[in-house]
Amino acid sequence: MIRYFRTFLVAAETASFSAAGARLGLTQSAVSTQIRRLEEDLGCTLFDRSGKSVTLSEEGRQLLPDATRFVALYESMKGSAQSRPDAAPLDLGAVSTVQSTLLPKAMQRFRAAYPDTHVNIVPGMSTQLLTQVDARELDIAVLVKPRLGIPPELKWVPLIKERFVAVAPVGSPTDMKGLLATVPFIRYNRHSTGGQLVDRYLKQQRLWVREGMELDEPAVILQMVGEGLGCAIIPADLVPLRQTPNIQEVAMPGQPLFREIGVLVRQSALKRASAAALIDAFVAECHQWAPPG
């Protein structure tokens, strides 16, 4: 919450969310989100908004001196604690497939160096986690690389290039068009980055599907296929593909489809030794990682 008060003070000084974002290394949208959440938490309106300009509301003017003292007190406390070991909590976001595969071993590596650092693990889709890192609600996130590029204040650390496969119940047609024409399609959620890749692939290949259901857990989708409920296109390297009975792979026409999983972190967060160590733990684990064969 302290970062929201910092953003409030800079926005009050500049009378502009965009100027405040430029000074803080945030997008205008992230500044607006932080101010809105601070207003919700305080139960008041801090700024009067008119077009692109903002001015302090009467409530905002009354709270400004207290906010200034609050941030100054925090900075003083932080300064006195700089000589202590970095045991501050870390907020880590991770997509579901990472949580069930890479995360446990990476945390084991991290714990060897930082046994007392509390790590708050936040689940979510890649699009949600990207927004949370941008708004400084998360220190680090392990997610699917966004299509639209990485903002300059964030750093991308690649981990795994994961292939997509088409899977179907045993005995299904062995060509994609015949399969999709006869078997319901279990769709990877189109609100997710991976689901958008699948949707774009189907359109590029002019493949039409019989919609069956839609969800965001590749491992659960694989189980659904194993139960004979439909076919699917899913990222395969972080799910138990070889261990799931009653499924078959079906060749996908066109170029192979991949997604890249990596770590997204704020440049400023990398100054924390614990954050850098956690990222290093994921990189080291991925060097050892081999999908079950």
Secondary structure, DSSP 8 states (H G I E B T S, - for coil): -HHHHHHHHHHHHHT-HHHHHHHHT--HHHHHHHHHHHHHHHTS--EEEETTEEEE-HHHHHHHHHHHHHHHHHHHHHHHHTTS-----EEEEE-HHHHTTHHHHHHHHHHHH-TT--EEEEE--HHHHHHHHHTTS-SEEEEE--TT---TTEEEEEEEEEEEEEEEETTS-SSHHHHHHHS-EEEE-TTSHHHHHHHHHHHHTT----EEEEES-HHHHHHHHHTTS-BEEEE-TTS-TTT-SSEEEE---SS--EEEEEEEEETGGGGSHHHHHHHHHHHHHHHH-----
